[in-house]
């Protein structure tokens, strides 16, 4: 391999690492958003059911 091959290989490795880093960050932030939204929904479900019960004519079992 000559120096041009090494240069191309170096650029490809940098591009791979950059893409991997961005992909990992995107997946971790998506997972964190999912976890936080589930926690928020669990913590506020009773309050929201109480608010909807006064405004919507449904049985408490449905809410």
Residue pairs with C-beta under 8 A, 6 or more apart in sequence:
1 9
49 60
49 63
52 58
52 63
53 60
53 63
56 63
